[in-house]
Structures are given as C-alpha cells and as structure tokens.
Amino acid sequence: MSTKPVVAMALSRVMHDIMFTADDLGRLRASATVVGPGETGAADHLRPLLADAVVAITGWQTAKFDKALLAHAPKLKLIAHSAGTVKTLVDDAAYDRGIRVINAAAANAEPVAETTVAMMVVMLKRIPWLLATKGDKSAVRAAPVRELRDVNVGLIGASRVGREVVRLLKGYPRLRVLVYDPFLAEPDARRLGVEIASLEDVCRCDVVSVHAPSLPTTRHMLNSQTLALLPDHAVLINTSRGALIDEAALVAEVRRRPLYVYLDVTDPEPAAPDSPLLREPNILITPHIAGGMNQGRKDMGRMAIDETLRFLRGGSLEQEVTRDMLPTQA
C-alpha cells in the first residue's frame, strides 16, 4: 500500500487537461498519490476524491469548499487553486479548519500585464481605428498618434497585475507613473519607482489603467465625476473587473468627446446584446482574454503543483491567501 500523501485533482477533466502538462503531473505523481480528476468540478463528483486527500488542487468551475463539502475531506490541509480568485471557492469554514489556501494569481498577472501594456501602445497609436482607413494618411492628421513615452500613465491599484505593469513600463522611456491605491505605502512606491496619487490625479493622466479588486468600495469608482477628469484623447484600459466602471457614465463620456477605451471585462460579462458599449466605435471589447489562455494557463497549473510540492516537503508557501487577505483580493 502506498505511503505517499494523497492529492485530489478537484476539478473537471476538461480543466485538468487545459491547466497541467504531462511533465508537471509527472513531478506531482513522483511525490504523491494522485486521484481524480472528476468528470466535472461539481460537489457530487468531488466527494469521492476527497476522503483521503491531504491536498486538493482546484480550478475554474470547482465547487465551493463550504462546510458541507469539507465534511467529506477530513484529512485536507491545503487547497491549491490553479486559477485566480478564491473568493468563490473558500470561506471561513476552510480557515476555521486550519486549511491553508493558495492561488495562482501571480502566474496570471504576467499575461494580464503584458496585454495591458501592449494595448497602451496600440491605443496610443490609434491602430484599431487606423486599420479601417487602409493606409489613408489623412486619418493620421485627424487625431494624435502617440507613443508610450513622454506621457503620464495612471494606474488604479498596486495589485499583482499593477506591479507587473509597472515593471514592464520600465522598458519605456520618460514615463511618469502615478498610482492610486489606499494600501500602497510610500516606501513601497519608492521601490516601485512610482508616485502615490489621488484617484482624481490618476484620472488626469494620458493613459489610465485599472487593476483594483471588485469590492463594495471600488464599485463604479470610475463614474461621471472621475471619468470627466480624463483629458481629451486619453486612453482608458480595464483588464480588472467590469464593476469598477459605471458603464452608462462611460458611454456618455465617450459620446461627448474623443476618448479611446479598451475593456477586457464588463458588468455583466459578457455585455448584454443591447448594451450601448457595443455600439461605440471608440470602445473596444474583448471576451476576458487578457489573462492566461493557453501557455499562461499551463503556468498557473505549474504554480499550483509547485506550491503543493513545497507544502508536502514542509517548505514555505509563496502564494498563500490568508483569511485576512481575502476581503481585499480581486
């Protein structure tokens, strides 16, 4: 009989195949007895996998580990989430049991930040709108075509993604980067090389990018008052959560003057078929693809397995989400 600890792949077979490489699964099986995945991530498919599990590796569409499901996991010590937010995955029941929780949001931060900076370049150049002109140079003179240099960039949120955006922006010359985040301390801002600013001052920047969590206090933080502060021809990017922007106010502002908007997220998501957002030529929308989609998802799966192996070997967890952290997480 194997003496290896049991790790349950507590996610659907489809998500399992998307998130993990054969090499990473091989590393896990060398140190643990791996059970699962289930046909789906629903609770009734997870219960049989959890009876002896010390670790549950979860993912998108995994059922919530509430008190009822945890009753079927008496040996569980770690939930390793191979995706981002764990707000819908765990609650006090897990923490009350002393179960530790990690997520792979850090691995997802890189592709989100890369998409964000790429869209800064694309939007400042007005490439999406110039494509339709088929090379007509008169369109270049109609509105500014700019580069990601010698401009002010405002970031809302010094989250994992926000900090990764800051790191990537260091490769662009002569940028002034302002950050609004009530939790960013001055010493951290100095280390990042950014200026702490008010939300109002961030909204006055040439480029504004949103990287804050969706909380009651952040809902519609970009509204008629703050959106009115954007300068003409400003670029606004949201790769965070749709609820942070009052979409009715955004549509009104875009109709009033020249602004260039990229939304990877909306509220609701996807946008309703009759949403005014879909009819505005200066608002570009993608279906929540800024984060890891292919290679990036394998990176997230690898991070969950790496953390699991650290835990099984008695090492320190690098991606832990504690009870105190949960309220301010995305």
N, C-alpha and C positions, 0 to 999 in steps of 0.2 A: 504493500500500500504506500502511495506517495506521501512523503512528509513535507512536500512543498506547500507554501501557503496558497490558498485558492483566490484567484482573481476572476470576478464575473464581468464579462463583457455585456454590460447592462444597456444595450442599445439595439436598434434593429439591425438585421443582417445587411440591409442596404446601406445604412450609415456606417456600419463596421467596414464594409468594403471600400467606402469612399475615404474614410479617415486614416486607415492604417496600411503601411506597406508590409510586405512579407518579411523583410529584414527586421523591422521593428517588432512585429509579432513574434518572430523567432527569438529575439532578445528577451521578450517577456516570458515565453514558454520555457526558456532555459532556467528561469528563476522561480516560476510559479506554475501551478496547475490552473490552466485557463478553461473556464466554462462559458458557454454561450458563443455567439450572440443568440438572442431570441429572434423569432420571426418579425416581431415589432418591438418597440420600446414601451409598450403598454404594461401596466402593473401585472396583469394576469400572466404575461409572458416572462416577466422578470422574477416573480416569486420563486419558482423552482431553482433559479440560478443563484439565489442569494443565501440559501440555507447555511453554507459553509464558507461564504466569501468573506475574506478579510478586507479586500478592496473591490469596489465597484467602479469600473470605467464607464462613464456615461457619455451622452452626446445629444445632439439636437433630436427632439421628439421623444426623449426618455421621460417616462412618467415621474411625477414629483415624489421625492423620498420623504413622504409625510409619515406620521406616526403609524398609520395602518400598514404601509409598505415596509417600514423599518421593523415592524414586528416579525417579519419573515427573514430578517437579516441580523440574527443575534450576535454574530461574530464581527460585524462590519466595523472597521476602524478608519477607513479612508474612502471618500468619494472623489474620484479623479475625473473631472469633466473635460472632455476633449473639444469643448466649444467655448463660448464666451460667458455671458451672464449666467450666474447660478441662482438668481433671484426667484425664478420659477421652478427651480429644482430642489432647493432645500429651504427649511425654515427652522424655527427654534427646536423642533423635535430632534433634528440631527445634532445640533450643537449641545442640547441637553444630554444627549447620549455620549458626548465627548468625541464624536466622529469628526475627523478633520476633513476639510474641503479644499480642493484646488481647482483652478480652471486654466484654460489655455488661451486666455485673452491676450497675453503678451505675444504669443506667436501670431495671433490675428492682427495685432497692432501694426506690424510691418507692412502687410499689403494694403491695409486701410490708409496708412500714412503715405505710401507710395502712390496710391491712386489720388489722394488729396493733392499732393504736390504736382503730380502730372496734370491734374485738372487746373491747378493755378496757372501753369504755363499755357495750357490750351485755351483757357478762358481769357487770360490777358491778351493773347494773340488774336482772340475772337475767331479761332479756327472753325468752330461749328457753323458760324454764320457765313464766313467767307467761302466755305466749301460750296455753298449754293450759288455763288457768283461765277463759278467755273473760270476763275482767274481774272476776273474783271478788276483792274487796279483802281478804278474809281471808288469801289467799295472800301478800299483801304483808307481813302481820304475821308470817308463819311463819318468815321468814328475812330478813336485811338486804338492803335495796335501796339501793345507794350510787351516788355519782357519782365521776367521775375528778377528784377534788380532795380535799385533806386526807388523802391516803393515801401510803403508801410504795410506790414502783414499783422492782422489782429487774430489771435486765437482765443476762442471761448472754451476754456477747460485745459488744465495741465494734466490730462489723463495719460494713460499709457500711449494712446494714439497721439495726443497733443505733444507729448515729449518726443515721440519718434518723428513727428513732423518738424519739430524744432531741430532735431539732429540732421535731418535731410536738408533743411533750409540753410545749414551752414555751408553747403556747397555752392550757394548763390551769393553773388557779391552785393555789398552795400544795402542790405536789408535791415530795416528796423522792425523788430518783432515785439509786439505788445501782447500780453496775456492777461485775460481776466479769469481769475479762479480764487474764490474766497479761501481756499485751503492751501494756496501756494505761498510759502514763506519767503521772505526776502533772501535769505542765504541760498535757498534752492533756485530762486530766479537768477541770482548771480552765477551760480554754477551752470545753469542752462544757457546763460548769455541772453536773457530776455528781460523786458521791463514789465513790472506789475502795473496794470492799468485798470481803470474802471470799465464796466461794460460799455458805458457811453463812449469813452475814448477808443476802445477797441472797434466799436461800430463806425467810427470816423476814418478807419483805415481804408486803403485802396483794395485790399483783399481781406475778407473776413471768413474764417473757417471755424466750424462748430465741432467741438469734441467733448462736450459735457454729458453727464448721465441724465437719463429721464427720471426726474423726481418731481414731487408736487411743487417744489420751489423753483424748478427750472422750466416748468411748462409755460410755453409762449413767452419765454424771456426775450425772444425776438418778436416784437409786436409793432403796432403802428408808431409808437414813440421811438423805439430803438431803431427800427428799420428806416425811419425818416432821417436818421443821422448818417446813413451811408452816403458817401459822395457820389455824384453822377459818374457813371461808367465803373462803379465798384463791382467787384466780383464777390459773390456770396456762395459758400460751399457748405453743404451739410452732409457729412458721412456718419453722423452720430445717431440721433433719434428724431423722428418726424415731429414729435410733440413739442419740441423746443421752439418751433416756429409757428406763429399764428399765420396759417396759410391764406386766410382771407385778407389779412393785412399785407402779406407779401404780394399777392396778386394785385391789390390796389396800388401798391408802391411801384411795381414793375410797369403797370399801365400808365403811371404818372410821369415816369422819366426813365432814362436809359440805365438799366442795371443788368448784370449778367449772372444768372443763378444756376447752380448745379446741385440737384438733390438726388442722393442715392437712397434716401429714406423719406417717407411721407407719413401722414397721420390722417386716415388709416393707411395701412400698407397691404396691398398696393392701393394707389389712389383710386377713388371711385370713378367709374367710366365717365360720369358727368362732371368730374372735378374741373374747376376753372384752371387749375395748374396745367392741365393737359393741352389747353388751348393757347397758352402764352409762348410765343416764339423765343423769348429770351429766358425761358425756364427749361433747362434740360433735366430729364429724369431718367435714371437707370434703376433696375429692379434689385436694389440692395446687393450689389456685386462688388463693392469696394473691398470687402474682406476676402479671406482665402476662399477660393472656389475650386481649385484643382491642387496644384502643388502646395498652396498655402494650407489647405485642409490636412494634407499629409503632415505638414509641420506641426499643426495643432495636435494631431493624433500622436506624433512623436513626443511632444511635450508632455502629454498625459501619461504616456508609457515611461518616460524618463522620470517623472515625479513619482510614479508608482514604484519604480525600481529603487529610487532613493529611499522611499518610505520602508520598503521591505528590507533594505540593508541598514536601516537605522540612521540614515542621513537626514540632513535638514531639507525641509521643503522650500522651494524657491518661489512657488506660485500660490501660496496659501491664501484663502479668503476666510478671514475670521468673522465671527459674529459681529464684532464692532465695525468691520469694513463693509458689511453687506448693505447698510442703508445708503451709502454713497456710491455704490457700484452702478455701472450702466445697466 
